[in-house]
Amino acid sequence: MSTTFEARTPSYSRIELAEVTARSQANLLGNIHGGEIVKLADSAAGIVAQRHSGGPAVTAALDEMAFLEPVRVGDIVRTFAQINWAGRSSMEIGVRVETQPWDDASSASLHVASAYFVFVAIDRAGASRPVPALRPETPEDERRMREAEIRRAHRLARREEIEAGRN
């Protein structure tokens, strides 16, 4: 079996998901639990990782999750996800979360959260497997890839420094 893949573009696997929030997802303040937003973002990122890699992929890290505004019960939550970077078997997926009131179609969408997930493609035995390279299409895609490489370098340096401190 060949492990050579044709590079894929971010638009190949880019997705948007939408959901209406419910009372069962709310905390005591009436806002949606942050964990619910993380779950939605992780689901969207997982779909992108599976599409880009052409098979199963698992969450390896949540590099960053920034909550910018509260999400209210009844809001329509939209997640926009796309691949930012691809390595040998891992991928960084960026997710933007926006909301809009369910009962006001004229209301502008509000950016409420952003996240960066790292996924690893796996085979049937659970071992990592190669993924296609990423071929940026636009200057925005190139910027996202460059920034993902910076986040990856920081993750690796942090891990190396922690391991060195333990020895």
C-alpha positions as CSV (number, residue, x, y, z in Angstrom):
1,M,0.0,0.0,0.0
2,S,1.4,3.4,-1.0
3,T,1.7,6.1,1.6
4,T,2.1,8.9,-1.0
5,F,-0.9,11.2,-1.2
6,E,-1.8,14.1,-3.4
7,A,-1.8,17.3,-1.4
8,R,-5.2,18.6,-0.4
9,T,-6.4,22.1,0.0
10,P,-8.1,23.6,3.0
11,S,-11.4,24.0,1.1
12,Y,-11.4,20.2,0.5
13,S,-12.3,19.5,4.1
14,R,-13.7,22.8,5.4
15,I,-17.1,22.6,7.1
16,E,-19.8,24.5,8.9
17,L,-22.1,23.0,11.5
18,A,-25.0,24.6,13.3
19,E,-27.0,23.8,16.4
20,V,-29.7,25.5,18.6
21,T,-28.7,25.5,22.2
22,A,-31.0,24.2,24.9
23,R,-31.7,24.7,28.6
24,S,-30.1,21.3,29.4
25,Q,-26.7,22.8,28.2
26,A,-26.9,25.8,30.5
27,N,-25.1,26.6,33.7
28,L,-26.7,28.4,36.7
29,L,-26.2,31.8,35.0
30,G,-28.3,30.7,32.0
31,N,-25.2,30.6,29.7
32,I,-24.2,27.5,27.8
33,H,-21.4,25.6,29.6
34,G,-18.0,26.1,28.1
35,G,-17.6,22.3,27.8
36,E,-20.6,22.2,25.5
37,I,-18.9,24.7,23.2
38,V,-15.7,22.7,23.4
39,K,-17.6,19.6,22.4
40,L,-19.2,21.3,19.4
41,A,-15.8,22.6,18.3
42,D,-14.1,19.2,18.8
43,S,-16.9,17.6,16.7
44,A,-16.4,20.1,13.8
45,A,-12.6,19.7,14.0
46,G,-12.9,15.9,14.0
47,I,-14.9,16.0,10.8
48,V,-12.3,18.2,9.1
49,A,-9.5,15.9,10.3
50,Q,-11.3,12.8,9.0
51,R,-12.0,14.4,5.7
52,H,-8.5,15.7,5.1
53,S,-6.8,12.4,6.2
54,G,-9.3,10.1,4.5
55,G,-10.0,8.0,7.6
56,P,-10.2,8.0,11.4
57,A,-8.5,10.7,13.4
58,V,-8.4,11.3,17.1
59,T,-8.0,14.5,19.2
60,A,-4.5,14.7,20.5
61,A,-4.5,18.2,22.0
62,L,-6.7,21.2,22.4
63,D,-3.9,23.8,21.9
64,E,-6.0,26.8,22.8
65,M,-9.7,27.7,23.4
66,A,-10.6,31.3,23.8
67,F,-14.1,32.2,25.0
68,L,-14.9,35.8,23.9
69,E,-18.6,36.2,24.7
70,P,-21.3,34.1,26.5
71,V,-23.6,31.8,24.6
72,R,-27.2,32.0,25.7
73,V,-30.0,29.3,25.7
74,G,-31.8,29.4,22.4
75,D,-28.8,30.8,20.4
76,I,-28.0,29.3,17.0
77,V,-24.4,28.2,17.4
78,R,-22.3,27.9,14.2
79,T,-18.9,26.3,14.1
80,F,-16.6,26.9,11.1
81,A,-13.7,24.5,10.9
82,Q,-10.7,24.1,8.6
83,I,-7.3,22.5,8.5
84,N,-4.5,25.0,9.2
85,W,-1.5,22.6,9.0
86,A,-0.6,19.0,8.2
87,G,2.4,17.0,9.3
88,R,3.3,13.4,8.8
89,S,0.3,12.1,10.8
90,S,-0.9,15.1,12.7
91,M,-3.1,18.0,11.7
92,E,-4.0,21.4,13.3
93,I,-7.7,22.3,12.8
94,G,-8.9,25.8,13.6
95,V,-12.5,26.4,14.7
96,R,-14.4,29.6,14.9
97,V,-17.6,29.6,16.9
98,E,-20.4,32.2,16.2
99,T,-23.9,32.7,17.6
100,Q,-27.1,34.4,16.5
101,P,-30.4,34.6,18.3
102,W,-32.8,31.9,17.1
103,D,-35.6,34.4,16.7
104,D,-33.9,37.3,14.9
105,A,-32.6,36.5,11.4
106,S,-31.6,40.1,11.0
107,S,-29.2,40.0,13.9
108,A,-25.5,39.9,13.0
109,S,-23.6,36.8,14.0
110,L,-21.3,37.3,17.0
111,H,-17.9,35.7,17.3
112,V,-18.0,33.9,20.7
113,A,-15.0,31.5,20.7
114,S,-12.0,30.2,18.8
115,A,-10.0,27.0,19.2
116,Y,-7.0,25.1,17.8
117,F,-7.2,21.3,17.9
118,V,-4.4,18.8,17.1
119,F,-5.6,15.6,15.6
120,V,-3.7,12.4,14.7
121,A,-4.8,10.1,12.0
122,I,-4.9,6.5,13.1
123,D,-5.2,3.1,11.4
124,R,-7.4,0.1,12.5
125,A,-4.8,-0.9,15.1
126,G,-4.8,2.6,16.6
127,A,-1.3,3.4,15.3
128,S,-0.6,6.8,13.7
129,R,-0.8,6.8,9.9
130,P,0.3,9.3,7.2
131,V,-1.9,12.2,6.1
132,P,-1.9,14.2,2.8
133,A,0.2,17.4,2.7
134,L,-1.7,20.7,2.9
135,R,-1.7,23.0,-0.2
136,P,-2.7,26.5,0.8
137,E,-5.0,28.2,-1.8
138,T,-5.1,31.8,-0.5
139,P,-2.9,34.3,1.4
140,E,-5.2,33.7,4.4
141,D,-4.5,29.9,4.2
142,E,-0.8,30.6,4.1
143,R,-1.1,32.9,7.1
144,R,-3.0,30.2,9.0
145,M,-0.4,27.6,8.1
146,R,2.5,29.9,9.2
147,E,0.7,30.6,12.6
148,A,0.0,26.9,13.1
149,E,3.7,26.1,12.6
150,I,4.5,28.7,15.4
151,R,2.0,27.0,17.7
152,R,3.5,23.6,16.9
153,A,7.0,24.8,17.6
154,H,5.8,26.2,21.0
155,R,4.1,22.9,21.8
156,L,7.2,20.9,21.0
157,A,9.5,23.3,22.9
158,R,7.2,23.3,26.0
159,R,7.1,19.5,26.0
160,E,10.9,19.3,25.6
161,E,11.5,21.7,28.4
162,I,9.0,19.9,30.8
163,E,10.7,16.6,30.0
164,A,14.1,18.0,30.6
165,G,13.0,19.4,34.0
166,R,11.8,15.9,35.0
167,N,15.2,14.3,34.3
